[in-house]
């Protein structure tokens, strides 16, 4: 049986940042990131999932805000693709919180 992971804000933040870094470095694809999150979620004890989801949403919202600020603060660095995404609002919309049960959200 796999070992359960501890849930703390710092642990969740570390997991998210490691996955972001792996994608930025080209070590993981979006599909691999999703699979990693599915595996991680399976290790979270069911009693801890509400807290884990709260921490995960908080980290993702803050990360999204930081990325949007970087894009908006770097007008000379915008590529046509990122400019189109910004214009359509994709980089400015916060992540959507799901009303589904925590286990099905991942």
Backbone atoms as SQL, in Angstrom:
CREATE TABLE atoms (id INTEGER PRIMARY KEY, chain TEXT, resi INTEGER, resn TEXT, atom TEXT, x REAL, y REAL, z REAL);
INSERT INTO atoms VALUES
  (1, 'A', 1, 'UNK', 'N', 0.841, -1.171, 0.000),
  (2, 'A', 1, 'UNK', 'CA', 0.000, 0.000, 0.000),
  (3, 'A', 1, 'UNK', 'C', 0.895, 1.246, 0.000),
  (4, 'A', 2, 'UNK', 'N', 0.601, 2.223, -0.854),
  (5, 'A', 2, 'UNK', 'CA', 1.428, 3.436, -0.911),
  (6, 'A', 2, 'UNK', 'C', 1.344, 4.228, 0.392),
  (7, 'A', 3, 'UNK', 'N', 2.413, 4.926, 0.687),
  (8, 'A', 3, 'UNK', 'CA', 2.458, 5.764, 1.875),
  (9, 'A', 3, 'UNK', 'C', 1.666, 7.044, 1.628),
  (10, 'A', 4, 'UNK', 'N', 0.912, 7.474, 2.628),
  (11, 'A', 4, 'UNK', 'CA', 0.141, 8.703, 2.490),
  (12, 'A', 4, 'UNK', 'C', 1.067, 9.905, 2.635),
  (13, 'A', 5, 'UNK', 'N', 0.716, 10.995, 1.968),
  (14, 'A', 5, 'UNK', 'CA', 1.516, 12.215, 2.025),
  (15, 'A', 5, 'UNK', 'C', 0.990, 13.128, 3.124),
  (16, 'A', 6, 'UNK', 'N', 1.901, 13.901, 3.690),
  (17, 'A', 6, 'UNK', 'CA', 1.469, 14.867, 4.697),
  (18, 'A', 6, 'UNK', 'C', 0.908, 16.094, 3.985),
  (19, 'A', 7, 'UNK', 'N', -0.059, 16.716, 4.619),
  (20, 'A', 7, 'UNK', 'CA', -0.698, 17.882, 4.018),
  (21, 'A', 7, 'UNK', 'C', -0.385, 19.098, 4.872),
  (22, 'A', 8, 'UNK', 'N', 0.312, 20.011, 4.271),
  (23, 'A', 8, 'UNK', 'CA', 0.552, 21.319, 4.859),
  (24, 'A', 8, 'UNK', 'C', 0.573, 22.291, 3.693),
  (25, 'A', 9, 'UNK', 'N', 0.381, 23.554, 4.004),
  (26, 'A', 9, 'UNK', 'CA', 0.429, 24.555, 2.942),
  (27, 'A', 9, 'UNK', 'C', 1.774, 24.487, 2.223),
  (28, 'A', 10, 'UNK', 'N', 2.860, 24.379, 2.981),
  (29, 'A', 10, 'UNK', 'CA', 4.199, 24.342, 2.402),
  (30, 'A', 10, 'UNK', 'C', 4.384, 23.108, 1.511),
  (31, 'A', 11, 'UNK', 'N', 3.861, 21.963, 1.933),
  (32, 'A', 11, 'UNK', 'CA', 3.988, 20.736, 1.133),
  (33, 'A', 11, 'UNK', 'C', 3.240, 20.864, -0.195),
  (34, 'A', 12, 'UNK', 'N', 2.048, 21.435, -0.149),
  (35, 'A', 12, 'UNK', 'CA', 1.256, 21.622, -1.368),
  (36, 'A', 12, 'UNK', 'C', 1.950, 22.626, -2.290),
  (37, 'A', 13, 'UNK', 'N', 2.424, 23.725, -1.732),
  (38, 'A', 13, 'UNK', 'CA', 3.123, 24.739, -2.525),
  (39, 'A', 13, 'UNK', 'C', 4.364, 24.138, -3.176),
  (40, 'A', 14, 'UNK', 'N', 5.102, 23.344, -2.447),
  (41, 'A', 14, 'UNK', 'CA', 6.297, 22.707, -2.981),
  (42, 'A', 14, 'UNK', 'C', 5.954, 21.776, -4.140),
  (43, 'A', 15, 'UNK', 'N', 4.888, 20.996, -3.992),
  (44, 'A', 15, 'UNK', 'CA', 4.448, 20.082, -5.053),
  (45, 'A', 15, 'UNK', 'C', 4.092, 20.866, -6.315),
  (46, 'A', 16, 'UNK', 'N', 3.306, 21.920, -6.152),
  (47, 'A', 16, 'UNK', 'CA', 2.886, 22.725, -7.302),
  (48, 'A', 16, 'UNK', 'C', 4.100, 23.354, -7.991),
  (49, 'A', 17, 'UNK', 'N', 4.991, 23.949, -7.215),
  (50, 'A', 17, 'UNK', 'CA', 6.153, 24.619, -7.808),
  (51, 'A', 17, 'UNK', 'C', 7.093, 23.635, -8.491),
  (52, 'A', 18, 'UNK', 'N', 7.224, 22.435, -7.945),
  (53, 'A', 18, 'UNK', 'CA', 8.051, 21.413, -8.596),
  (54, 'A', 18, 'UNK', 'C', 7.456, 21.020, -9.945),
  (55, 'A', 19, 'UNK', 'N', 6.142, 20.897, -9.989),
  (56, 'A', 19, 'UNK', 'CA', 5.491, 20.544, -11.253),
  (57, 'A', 19, 'UNK', 'C', 5.596, 21.673, -12.272),
  (58, 'A', 20, 'UNK', 'N', 5.432, 22.900, -11.817),
  (59, 'A', 20, 'UNK', 'CA', 5.578, 24.044, -12.723),
  (60, 'A', 20, 'UNK', 'C', 7.006, 24.070, -13.276),
  (61, 'A', 21, 'UNK', 'N', 7.980, 23.894, -12.402),
  (62, 'A', 21, 'UNK', 'CA', 9.379, 23.907, -12.816),
  (63, 'A', 21, 'UNK', 'C', 9.660, 22.781, -13.817),
  (64, 'A', 22, 'UNK', 'N', 9.108, 21.605, -13.584),
  (65, 'A', 22, 'UNK', 'CA', 9.310, 20.478, -14.500),
  (66, 'A', 22, 'UNK', 'C', 8.740, 20.785, -15.878),
  (67, 'A', 23, 'UNK', 'N', 7.625, 21.489, -15.919),
  (68, 'A', 23, 'UNK', 'CA', 7.041, 21.835, -17.214),
  (69, 'A', 23, 'UNK', 'C', 7.849, 22.934, -17.895),
  (70, 'A', 24, 'UNK', 'N', 8.261, 23.942, -17.137),
  (71, 'A', 24, 'UNK', 'CA', 9.072, 25.028, -17.697),
  (72, 'A', 24, 'UNK', 'C', 10.370, 24.470, -18.263),
  (73, 'A', 25, 'UNK', 'N', 10.973, 23.520, -17.570),
  (74, 'A', 25, 'UNK', 'CA', 12.243, 22.925, -18.006),
  (75, 'A', 25, 'UNK', 'C', 12.057, 21.891, -19.113),
  (76, 'A', 26, 'UNK', 'N', 10.815, 21.584, -19.453),
  (77, 'A', 26, 'UNK', 'CA', 10.555, 20.615, -20.516),
  (78, 'A', 26, 'UNK', 'C', 10.692, 19.171, -20.068),
  (79, 'A', 27, 'UNK', 'N', 10.716, 18.960, -18.760),
  (80, 'A', 27, 'UNK', 'CA', 10.862, 17.603, -18.228),
  (81, 'A', 27, 'UNK', 'C', 9.535, 16.860, -18.191),
  (82, 'A', 28, 'UNK', 'N', 8.431, 17.594, -18.146),
  (83, 'A', 28, 'UNK', 'CA', 7.104, 16.982, -18.103),
  (84, 'A', 28, 'UNK', 'C', 6.169, 17.704, -19.061),
  (85, 'A', 29, 'UNK', 'N', 5.278, 16.939, -19.643),
  (86, 'A', 29, 'UNK', 'CA', 4.239, 17.485, -20.513),
  (87, 'A', 29, 'UNK', 'C', 3.002, 17.772, -19.667),
  (88, 'A', 30, 'UNK', 'N', 2.032, 18.509, -20.211),
  (89, 'A', 30, 'UNK', 'CA', 0.794, 18.730, -19.452),
  (90, 'A', 30, 'UNK', 'C', 0.126, 17.415, -19.029),
  (91, 'A', 31, 'UNK', 'N', 0.146, 16.419, -19.886),
  (92, 'A', 31, 'UNK', 'CA', -0.447, 15.123, -19.533),
  (93, 'A', 31, 'UNK', 'C', 0.303, 14.471, -18.367),
  (94, 'A', 32, 'UNK', 'N', 1.613, 14.607, -18.363),
  (95, 'A', 32, 'UNK', 'CA', 2.401, 14.041, -17.261),
  (96, 'A', 32, 'UNK', 'C', 2.147, 14.796, -15.956),
  (97, 'A', 33, 'UNK', 'N', 1.938, 16.097, -16.055),
  (98, 'A', 33, 'UNK', 'CA', 1.606, 16.893, -14.878),
  (99, 'A', 33, 'UNK', 'C', 0.265, 16.423, -14.311),
  (100, 'A', 34, 'UNK', 'N', -0.715, 16.226, -15.185),
  (101, 'A', 34, 'UNK', 'CA', -2.026, 15.760, -14.738),
  (102, 'A', 34, 'UNK', 'C', -1.914, 14.392, -14.073),
  (103, 'A', 35, 'UNK', 'N', -1.158, 13.499, -14.674),
  (104, 'A', 35, 'UNK', 'CA', -0.984, 12.162, -14.101),
  (105, 'A', 35, 'UNK', 'C', -0.298, 12.239, -12.739),
  (106, 'A', 36, 'UNK', 'N', 0.687, 13.110, -12.611),
  (107, 'A', 36, 'UNK', 'CA', 1.371, 13.295, -11.339),
  (108, 'A', 36, 'UNK', 'C', 0.395, 13.786, -10.268),
  (109, 'A', 37, 'UNK', 'N', -0.474, 14.712, -10.633),
  (110, 'A', 37, 'UNK', 'CA', -1.464, 15.218, -9.683),
  (111, 'A', 37, 'UNK', 'C', -2.461, 14.121, -9.301),
  (112, 'A', 38, 'UNK', 'N', -2.856, 13.304, -10.252),
  (113, 'A', 38, 'UNK', 'CA', -3.763, 12.185, -9.933),
  (114, 'A', 38, 'UNK', 'C', -3.106, 11.231, -8.939),
  (115, 'A', 39, 'UNK', 'N', -1.834, 10.899, -9.172),
  (116, 'A', 39, 'UNK', 'CA', -1.114, 10.007, -8.252),
  (117, 'A', 39, 'UNK', 'C', -0.994, 10.641, -6.872),
  (118, 'A', 40, 'UNK', 'N', -0.642, 11.943, -6.842),
  (119, 'A', 40, 'UNK', 'CA', -0.499, 12.642, -5.567),
  (120, 'A', 40, 'UNK', 'C', -1.832, 12.639, -4.815),
  (121, 'A', 41, 'UNK', 'N', -2.915, 12.963, -5.517),
  (122, 'A', 41, 'UNK', 'CA', -4.223, 13.028, -4.882),
  (123, 'A', 41, 'UNK', 'C', -4.617, 11.678, -4.287),
  (124, 'A', 42, 'UNK', 'N', -4.269, 10.604, -4.956),
  (125, 'A', 42, 'UNK', 'CA', -4.585, 9.268, -4.444),
  (126, 'A', 42, 'UNK', 'C', -3.860, 8.983, -3.132),
  (127, 'A', 43, 'UNK', 'N', -2.733, 9.655, -2.915),
  (128, 'A', 43, 'UNK', 'CA', -1.964, 9.465, -1.687),
  (129, 'A', 43, 'UNK', 'C', -2.476, 10.311, -0.528),
  (130, 'A', 44, 'UNK', 'N', -3.306, 11.294, -0.829),
  (131, 'A', 44, 'UNK', 'CA', -3.847, 12.158, 0.216),
  (132, 'A', 44, 'UNK', 'C', -4.970, 11.396, 0.932),
  (133, 'A', 45, 'UNK', 'N', -4.856, 11.318, 2.244),
  (134, 'A', 45, 'UNK', 'CA', -5.872, 10.620, 3.035),
  (135, 'A', 45, 'UNK', 'C', -7.222, 11.317, 2.833),
  (136, 'A', 46, 'UNK', 'N', -8.286, 10.537, 2.650),
  (137, 'A', 46, 'UNK', 'CA', -9.603, 11.149, 2.414),
  (138, 'A', 46, 'UNK', 'C', -9.996, 12.203, 3.456),
  (139, 'A', 47, 'UNK', 'N', -9.606, 12.017, 4.695),
  (140, 'A', 47, 'UNK', 'CA', -9.937, 12.996, 5.733),
  (141, 'A', 47, 'UNK', 'C', -9.183, 14.311, 5.544),
  (142, 'A', 48, 'UNK', 'N', -8.073, 14.285, 4.802),
  (143, 'A', 48, 'UNK', 'CA', -7.255, 15.483, 4.581),
  (144, 'A', 48, 'UNK', 'C', -7.556, 16.180, 3.256),
  (145, 'A', 49, 'UNK', 'N', -8.429, 15.616, 2.469),
  (146, 'A', 49, 'UNK', 'CA', -8.639, 16.147, 1.114),
  (147, 'A', 49, 'UNK', 'C', -9.251, 17.540, 1.082),
  (148, 'A', 50, 'UNK', 'N', -10.129, 17.849, 2.003),
  (149, 'A', 50, 'UNK', 'CA', -10.725, 19.196, 2.006),
  (150, 'A', 50, 'UNK', 'C', -9.643, 20.248, 2.262),
  (151, 'A', 51, 'UNK', 'N', -8.758, 19.973, 3.199),
  (152, 'A', 51, 'UNK', 'CA', -7.663, 20.906, 3.490),
  (153, 'A', 51, 'UNK', 'C', -6.699, 20.956, 2.317),
  (154, 'A', 52, 'UNK', 'N', -6.383, 19.795, 1.746),
  (155, 'A', 52, 'UNK', 'CA', -5.471, 19.744, 0.604),
  (156, 'A', 52, 'UNK', 'C', -6.034, 20.546, -0.565),
  (157, 'A', 53, 'UNK', 'N', -7.329, 20.419, -0.805),
  (158, 'A', 53, 'UNK', 'CA', -7.946, 21.154, -1.906),
  (159, 'A', 53, 'UNK', 'C', -7.909, 22.652, -1.624),
  (160, 'A', 54, 'UNK', 'N', -8.179, 23.047, -0.382),
  (161, 'A', 54, 'UNK', 'CA', -8.133, 24.463, -0.016),
  (162, 'A', 54, 'UNK', 'C', -6.739, 25.026, -0.258),
  (163, 'A', 55, 'UNK', 'N', -5.708, 24.318, 0.197),
  (164, 'A', 55, 'UNK', 'CA', -4.333, 24.772, -0.003),
  (165, 'A', 55, 'UNK', 'C', -3.969, 24.807, -1.481),
  (166, 'A', 56, 'UNK', 'N', -4.392, 23.790, -2.221),
  (167, 'A', 56, 'UNK', 'CA', -4.078, 23.725, -3.646),
  (168, 'A', 56, 'UNK', 'C', -4.709, 24.898, -4.396),
  (169, 'A', 57, 'UNK', 'N', -5.968, 25.178, -4.125),
  (170, 'A', 57, 'UNK', 'CA', -6.644, 26.295, -4.793),
  (171, 'A', 57, 'UNK', 'C', -5.963, 27.612, -4.435),
  (172, 'A', 58, 'UNK', 'N', -5.583, 27.771, -3.177),
  (173, 'A', 58, 'UNK', 'CA', -4.901, 28.999, -2.750),
  (174, 'A', 58, 'UNK', 'C', -3.583, 29.179, -3.484),
  (175, 'A', 59, 'UNK', 'N', -2.790, 28.117, -3.559),
  (176, 'A', 59, 'UNK', 'CA', -1.492, 28.190, -4.251),
  (177, 'A', 59, 'UNK', 'C', -1.699, 28.477, -5.735),
  (178, 'A', 60, 'UNK', 'N', -2.666, 27.829, -6.354),
  (179, 'A', 60, 'UNK', 'CA', -2.913, 28.055, -7.783),
  (180, 'A', 60, 'UNK', 'C', -3.403, 29.477, -8.046),
  (181, 'A', 61, 'UNK', 'N', -4.258, 30.009, -7.185),
  (182, 'A', 61, 'UNK', 'CA', -4.728, 31.387, -7.361),
  (183, 'A', 61, 'UNK', 'C', -3.568, 32.376, -7.248),
  (184, 'A', 62, 'UNK', 'N', -2.712, 32.172, -6.252),
  (185, 'A', 62, 'UNK', 'CA', -1.572, 33.076, -6.073),
  (186, 'A', 62, 'UNK', 'C', -0.582, 32.939, -7.233),
  (187, 'A', 63, 'UNK', 'N', -0.357, 31.722, -7.699),
  (188, 'A', 63, 'UNK', 'CA', 0.545, 31.508, -8.830),
  (189, 'A', 63, 'UNK', 'C', -0.016, 32.148, -10.087),
  (190, 'A', 64, 'UNK', 'N', -1.307, 31.999, -10.285),
  (191, 'A', 64, 'UNK', 'CA', -1.965, 32.602, -11.447),
  (192, 'A', 64, 'UNK', 'C', -1.825, 34.119, -11.397),
  (193, 'A', 65, 'UNK', 'N', -2.023, 34.697, -10.221),
  (194, 'A', 65, 'UNK', 'CA', -1.875, 36.139, -10.061),
  (195, 'A', 65, 'UNK', 'C', -0.468, 36.605, -10.371),
  (196, 'A', 66, 'UNK', 'N', 0.517, 35.829, -9.940),
  (197, 'A', 66, 'UNK', 'CA', 1.910, 36.185, -10.217),
  (198, 'A', 66, 'UNK', 'C', 2.203, 36.115, -11.707),
  (199, 'A', 67, 'UNK', 'N', 1.720, 35.083, -12.377),
  (200, 'A', 67, 'UNK', 'CA', 1.949, 34.959, -13.821),
  (201, 'A', 67, 'UNK', 'C', 1.273, 36.089, -14.586),
  (202, 'A', 68, 'UNK', 'N', 0.056, 36.423, -14.190),
  (203, 'A', 68, 'UNK', 'CA', -0.648, 37.532, -14.853),
  (204, 'A', 68, 'UNK', 'C', 0.106, 38.840, -14.648),
  (205, 'A', 69, 'UNK', 'N', 0.624, 39.064, -13.444),
  (206, 'A', 69, 'UNK', 'CA', 1.382, 40.287, -13.168),
  (207, 'A', 69, 'UNK', 'C', 2.660, 40.344, -13.994),
  (208, 'A', 70, 'UNK', 'N', 3.298, 39.199, -14.178),
  (209, 'A', 70, 'UNK', 'CA', 4.518, 39.143, -14.998),
  (210, 'A', 70, 'UNK', 'C', 4.192, 39.514, -16.436),
  (211, 'A', 71, 'UNK', 'N', 3.125, 38.937, -16.969),
  (212, 'A', 71, 'UNK', 'CA', 2.742, 39.233, -18.357),
  (213, 'A', 71, 'UNK', 'C', 2.379, 40.711, -18.507),
  (214, 'A', 72, 'UNK', 'N', 1.589, 41.212, -17.590),
  (215, 'A', 72, 'UNK', 'CA', 1.155, 42.615, -17.683),
  (216, 'A', 72, 'UNK', 'C', 2.306, 43.583, -17.432),
  (217, 'A', 73, 'UNK', 'N', 3.282, 43.175, -16.653),
  (218, 'A', 73, 'UNK', 'CA', 4.414, 44.038, -16.351),
  (219, 'A', 73, 'UNK', 'C', 5.533, 43.962, -17.360),
  (220, 'A', 74, 'UNK', 'N', 5.386, 43.118, -18.364),
  (221, 'A', 74, 'UNK', 'CA', 6.439, 42.936, -19.368),
  (222, 'A', 74, 'UNK', 'C', 5.910, 43.189, -20.773),
  (223, 'A', 75, 'UNK', 'N', 5.436, 44.399, -21.070),
  (224, 'A', 75, 'UNK', 'CA', 4.819, 44.649, -22.378),
  (225, 'A', 75, 'UNK', 'C', 5.780, 44.461, -23.544),
  (226, 'A', 76, 'UNK', 'N', 7.064, 44.721, -23.349),
  (227, 'A', 76, 'UNK', 'CA', 8.019, 44.560, -24.442),
  (228, 'A', 76, 'UNK', 'C', 8.352, 43.103, -24.721),
  (229, 'A', 77, 'UNK', 'N', 8.004, 42.221, -23.814),
  (230, 'A', 77, 'UNK', 'CA', 8.343, 40.806, -23.970),
  (231, 'A', 77, 'UNK', 'C', 7.194, 39.964, -24.487),
  (232, 'A', 78, 'UNK', 'N', 6.036, 40.554, -24.696),
  (233, 'A', 78, 'UNK', 'CA', 4.867, 39.786, -25.116),
  (234, 'A', 78, 'UNK', 'C', 5.056, 39.234, -26.520),
  (235, 'A', 79, 'UNK', 'N', 4.766, 37.957, -26.633),
  (236, 'A', 79, 'UNK', 'CA', 4.736, 37.352, -27.957),
  (237, 'A', 79, 'UNK', 'C', 3.320, 37.519, -28.496),
  (238, 'A', 80, 'UNK', 'N', 3.120, 37.357, -29.798),
  (239, 'A', 80, 'UNK', 'CA', 1.751, 37.469, -30.322),
  (240, 'A', 80, 'UNK', 'C', 0.792, 36.502, -29.638),
  (241, 'A', 81, 'UNK', 'N', 1.282, 35.301, -29.297),
  (242, 'A', 81, 'UNK', 'CA', 0.425, 34.321, -28.647),
  (243, 'A', 81, 'UNK', 'C', 0.013, 34.793, -27.256),
  (244, 'A', 82, 'UNK', 'N', 0.965, 35.297, -26.445),
  (245, 'A', 82, 'UNK', 'CA', 0.609, 35.733, -25.093),
  (246, 'A', 82, 'UNK', 'C', -0.244, 36.991, -25.134),
  (247, 'A', 83, 'UNK', 'N', -0.035, 37.845, -26.110),
  (248, 'A', 83, 'UNK', 'CA', -0.855, 39.049, -26.242),
  (249, 'A', 83, 'UNK', 'C', -2.299, 38.661, -26.565),
  (250, 'A', 84, 'UNK', 'N', -2.479, 37.677, -27.437),
  (251, 'A', 84, 'UNK', 'CA', -3.831, 37.211, -27.751),
  (252, 'A', 84, 'UNK', 'C', -4.499, 36.605, -26.528),
  (253, 'A', 85, 'UNK', 'N', -3.742, 35.829, -25.752),
  (254, 'A', 85, 'UNK', 'CA', -4.300, 35.205, -24.550),
  (255, 'A', 85, 'UNK', 'C', -4.712, 36.273, -23.547),
  (256, 'A', 86, 'UNK', 'N', -3.891, 37.304, -23.404),
  (257, 'A', 86, 'UNK', 'CA', -4.216, 38.383, -22.471),
  (258, 'A', 86, 'UNK', 'C', -5.467, 39.111, -22.937),
  (259, 'A', 87, 'UNK', 'N', -5.541, 39.414, -24.230),
  (260, 'A', 87, 'UNK', 'CA', -6.692, 40.132, -24.760),
  (261, 'A', 87, 'UNK', 'C', -7.976, 39.347, -24.560),
  (262, 'A', 88, 'UNK', 'N', -7.890, 38.045, -24.664),
  (263, 'A', 88, 'UNK', 'CA', -9.092, 37.234, -24.492),
  (264, 'A', 88, 'UNK', 'C', -9.425, 37.024, -23.024),
  (265, 'A', 89, 'UNK', 'N', -8.533, 37.467, -22.130),
  (266, 'A', 89, 'UNK', 'CA', -8.791, 37.361, -20.707),
  (267, 'A', 89, 'UNK', 'C', -8.331, 36.071, -20.074),
  (268, 'A', 90, 'UNK', 'N', -7.720, 35.186, -20.850),
  (269, 'A', 90, 'UNK', 'CA', -7.311, 33.894, -20.304),
  (270, 'A', 90, 'UNK', 'C', -6.296, 34.036, -19.183),
  (271, 'A', 91, 'UNK', 'N', -5.402, 35.007, -19.274),
  (272, 'A', 91, 'UNK', 'CA', -4.394, 35.152, -18.237),
  (273, 'A', 91, 'UNK', 'C', -4.901, 35.958, -17.051),
  (274, 'A', 92, 'UNK', 'N', -6.048, 36.570, -17.195),
  (275, 'A', 92, 'UNK', 'CA', -6.534, 37.445, -16.144),
  (276, 'A', 92, 'UNK', 'C', -7.658, 36.821, -15.327),
  (277, 'A', 93, 'UNK', 'N', -8.235, 35.728, -15.793),
  (278, 'A', 93, 'UNK', 'CA', -9.319, 35.086, -15.061),
  (279, 'A', 93, 'UNK', 'C', -8.733, 34.179, -13.982),
  (280, 'A', 94, 'UNK', 'N', -9.252, 34.266, -12.766),
  (281, 'A', 94, 'UNK', 'CA', -8.764, 33.363, -11.725),
  (282, 'A', 94, 'UNK', 'C', -9.248, 31.947, -11.993),
  (283, 'A', 95, 'UNK', 'N', -8.556, 30.944, -11.435),
  (284, 'A', 95, 'UNK', 'CA', -9.014, 29.565, -11.612),
  (285, 'A', 95, 'UNK', 'C', -10.442, 29.420, -11.104),
  (286, 'A', 96, 'UNK', 'N', -11.202, 28.572, -11.759),
  (287, 'A', 96, 'UNK', 'CA', -12.590, 28.348, -11.389),
  (288, 'A', 96, 'UNK', 'C', -12.637, 27.303, -10.290),
  (289, 'A', 97, 'UNK', 'N', -13.314, 27.642, -9.209),
  (290, 'A', 97, 'UNK', 'CA', -13.487, 26.674, -8.122),
  (291, 'A', 97, 'UNK', 'C', -14.632, 25.749, -8.474),
  (292, 'A', 98, 'UNK', 'N', -14.402, 24.486, -8.224),
  (293, 'A', 98, 'UNK', 'CA', -15.411, 23.492, -8.553),
  (294, 'A', 98, 'UNK', 'C', -16.337, 23.247, -7.371),
  (295, 'A', 99, 'UNK', 'N', -17.586, 23.015, -7.658),
  (296, 'A', 99, 'UNK', 'CA', -18.542, 22.654, -6.611),
  (297, 'A', 99, 'UNK', 'C', -18.631, 21.147, -6.453),
  (298, 'A', 100, 'UNK', 'N', -17.847, 20.436, -7.239),
  (299, 'A', 100, 'UNK', 'CA', -17.860, 18.984, -7.157),
  (300, 'A', 100, 'UNK', 'C', -17.144, 18.534, -5.882),
  (301, 'A', 101, 'UNK', 'N', -17.391, 17.314, -5.437),
  (302, 'A', 101, 'UNK', 'CA', -16.659, 16.799, -4.277),
  (303, 'A', 101, 'UNK', 'C', -15.159, 16.805, -4.558),
  (304, 'A', 102, 'UNK', 'N', -14.363, 16.957, -3.522),
  (305, 'A', 102, 'UNK', 'CA', -12.909, 17.103, -3.658),
  (306, 'A', 102, 'UNK', 'C', -12.288, 15.951, -4.432),
  (307, 'A', 103, 'UNK', 'N', -12.690, 14.724, -4.203),
  (308, 'A', 103, 'UNK', 'CA', -12.051, 13.590, -4.848),
  (309, 'A', 103, 'UNK', 'C', -12.240, 13.635, -6.370),
  (310, 'A', 104, 'UNK', 'N', -13.408, 14.111, -6.841),
  (311, 'A', 104, 'UNK', 'CA', -13.628, 14.137, -8.275),
  (312, 'A', 104, 'UNK', 'C', -13.022, 15.374, -8.940),
  (313, 'A', 105, 'UNK', 'N', -12.559, 16.321, -8.135),
  (314, 'A', 105, 'UNK', 'CA', -11.974, 17.530, -8.701),
  (315, 'A', 105, 'UNK', 'C', -10.589, 17.262, -9.266),
  (316, 'A', 106, 'UNK', 'N', -10.008, 16.122, -8.938),
  (317, 'A', 106, 'UNK', 'CA', -8.676, 15.782, -9.406),
  (318, 'A', 106, 'UNK', 'C', -8.723, 14.486, -10.104);
